[in-house]
């Protein structure tokens, strides 16, 4: 994954590149700070391996389905609205 983008109604709320120093931008770049920090996703730092996927799971309640369980080659998840 190279980019993480969280958008609501077509407006980007939080956007950051995962292969460079993390510098969130968007309408509310600090919106996910509390969910990002415990995963090592901190401003100026480099994203730890799989941390963006963990952010999806923790902040949005997405559960990823192992493709071997469903006999499918793609990973998938269901996106729910962010609380608050």
C-alpha positions as CSV (number, residue, x, y, z in Angstrom):
1,X,0.0,0.0,0.0
2,X,1.4,3.4,-0.9
3,X,-1.4,5.8,0.1
4,X,-4.0,5.8,2.9
5,X,-7.0,8.0,2.2
6,X,-10.1,8.5,4.4
7,X,-12.9,10.4,2.7
8,X,-16.4,11.3,3.6
9,X,-18.9,12.4,0.9
10,X,-16.0,12.7,-1.6
11,X,-14.0,15.0,0.6
12,X,-10.6,13.7,1.8
13,X,-10.4,13.9,5.6
14,X,-7.1,12.2,6.2
15,X,-4.5,11.4,3.5
16,X,-0.9,10.2,4.0
17,X,1.7,8.3,2.0
18,X,2.8,5.0,3.7
19,X,6.2,4.7,2.1
20,X,7.5,8.1,3.2
21,X,7.6,10.0,6.4
22,X,4.0,10.3,7.6
23,X,2.6,13.8,7.1
24,X,-1.2,13.6,7.1
25,X,-3.1,16.2,5.0
26,X,-6.8,16.7,4.3
27,X,-9.7,18.6,5.8
28,X,-9.0,17.2,9.3
29,X,-5.5,15.6,9.2
30,X,-5.4,14.9,13.0
31,X,-8.8,13.1,12.9
32,X,-7.3,9.6,13.2
33,X,-4.3,10.5,15.4
34,X,-5.6,8.6,18.4
35,X,-6.1,5.4,16.3
36,X,-2.8,5.8,14.5
37,X,-0.4,6.5,17.4
38,X,-0.7,3.0,19.0
39,X,0.1,1.4,15.7
40,X,3.3,3.4,15.2
41,X,1.8,5.7,12.6
42,X,3.2,9.0,13.9
43,X,4.0,12.2,12.1
44,X,7.5,12.2,10.7
45,X,7.8,8.4,11.1
46,X,7.7,5.6,8.6
47,X,4.6,3.3,8.6
48,X,5.4,-0.1,10.2
49,X,4.6,-3.1,8.0
50,X,0.8,-3.8,7.9
51,X,0.0,-0.8,10.1
52,X,-2.3,0.8,7.6
53,X,-4.3,-2.5,7.5
54,X,-4.4,-2.5,11.3
55,X,-5.6,1.1,11.2
56,X,-8.5,0.1,8.9
57,X,-9.4,-2.7,11.3
58,X,-9.2,-0.6,14.5
59,X,-10.5,2.7,13.4
60,X,-13.3,1.6,11.1
61,X,-14.2,-1.9,12.4
62,X,-13.2,-3.5,9.1
63,X,-12.5,-7.2,9.4
64,X,-10.4,-8.6,6.5
65,X,-11.4,-12.0,5.2
66,X,-8.6,-14.4,4.5
67,X,-8.9,-15.3,0.8
68,X,-8.1,-19.0,1.5
69,X,-11.3,-19.2,3.7
70,X,-13.6,-18.0,1.0
71,X,-11.6,-19.5,-1.9
72,X,-11.0,-16.0,-3.4
73,X,-7.9,-14.3,-4.5
74,X,-8.9,-10.8,-3.2
75,X,-8.9,-9.4,0.3
76,X,-12.1,-7.6,1.3
77,X,-13.7,-5.7,4.1
78,X,-16.8,-3.7,5.0
79,X,-16.4,0.0,5.7
80,X,-18.4,1.6,8.5
81,X,-18.8,5.2,9.4
82,X,-16.2,6.6,11.9
83,X,-17.9,7.3,15.2
84,X,-18.3,10.9,16.3
